[in-house]
Structure formats: structure tokens, C-alpha cells
Amino acid sequence: MASQSQGIQQLLQAEKRAAEKVSEARKRKNRRLKQETQEKMTILQAYFQQNREEVLDNLLAFVCDIRPEIHENYRING
């Protein structure tokens, strides 16, 4: 009976160690994902700053540069 109890204790300890290993692996994965996400956000911010002025200039040009034209589907004589 004592050896059976000892075997159960060993199994419980092994299960606990396995759970700790899995937990550590998950923590490492989460840290790596957070770091990669931060790096990608930094790159996106750099692209944003790099292209911001050009995009705003294009947008303002489209809004402010008005050229009145008659639409091709408009019929004068019904």
C-alpha cells in the first residue's frame, strides 16, 4: 500500500512539473507575441509618419480642386 501511495505521489509531482512547463511555454509564447506585435506597430507608425503628408495633400487636392463638368449620361433634350 505504501508503494502505491508513493507511486501516486510521483505521478502527481510529474503532473505538476508538466503543468509548470506548459505554463512557462505559454508565458514565453505570449511574451514573444507581444514583442512581435510591438515591433510591427513601430513599423506601421513609421510608415504612417512617412506617408501622412502625401496622403493629406492628395486628399486636399481632390476636395479643393473642383472642375464642373456635365455628366456623360445627362441628356439635354430628354
C-alpha positions in Angstrom: 0.0 0.0 0.0 2.9 2.4 0.8 4.5 1.8 -2.6 1.1 2.5 -4.3 0.8 5.8 -2.4 4.4 6.7 -3.3 3.6 5.9 -7.0 0.6 8.2 -6.8 2.7 11.0 -5.3 5.3 10.6 -8.0 2.6 10.8 -10.7 1.1 13.9 -9.0 4.6 15.6 -8.9 5.2 14.7 -12.5 1.8 16.2 -13.5 2.7 19.3 -11.5 6.1 19.7 -13.3 4.4 19.1 -16.7 1.8 21.8 -15.9 4.6 24.2 -14.9 6.5 23.5 -18.1 3.3 24.1 -20.2 2.6 27.3 -18.2 6.2 28.6 -18.8 5.9 27.8 -22.5 2.7 29.7 -22.8 4.3 32.7 -21.0 7.2 32.6 -23.4 4.9 32.5 -26.3 2.8 35.4 -25.0 6.0 37.5 -24.4 7.2 36.7 -27.9 3.9 37.6 -29.5 3.7 40.9 -27.6 7.3 41.8 -28.7 6.5 41.0 -32.3 3.3 43.0 -32.2 5.1 45.9 -30.7 7.7 45.7 -33.5 5.0 45.6 -36.1 3.2 48.6 -34.6 6.5 50.5 -34.6 6.9 49.8 -38.3 3.3 50.8 -39.0 3.8 54.1 -37.1 6.9 54.8 -39.2 5.0 54.2 -42.5 2.2 56.4 -41.2 4.5 59.3 -40.5 6.4 58.8 -43.7 3.2 58.9 -45.9 1.0 61.2 -43.9 1.8 64.4 -45.7 1.5 63.0 -49.2 -1.9 61.4 -48.4 -3.2 64.7 -46.9 -2.0 66.7 -49.9 -3.8 64.3 -52.2 -7.0 64.4 -50.2 -7.0 68.2 -50.1 -6.3 68.4 -53.8 -9.3 66.2 -54.6 -11.5 68.2 -52.3 -10.4 71.7 -53.2 -9.7 71.2 -57.0 -13.3 71.4 -58.3 -13.9 71.1 -62.0 -17.5 71.4 -63.0 -18.3 69.1 -65.9 -21.6 67.8 -67.4 -22.0 64.1 -66.7 -21.9 61.9 -69.8 -25.3 60.4 -69.1 -27.0 63.8 -68.9 -29.5 64.4 -71.8 -30.4 68.0 -72.7 -33.4 67.1 -74.9 -35.0 64.4 -72.7 
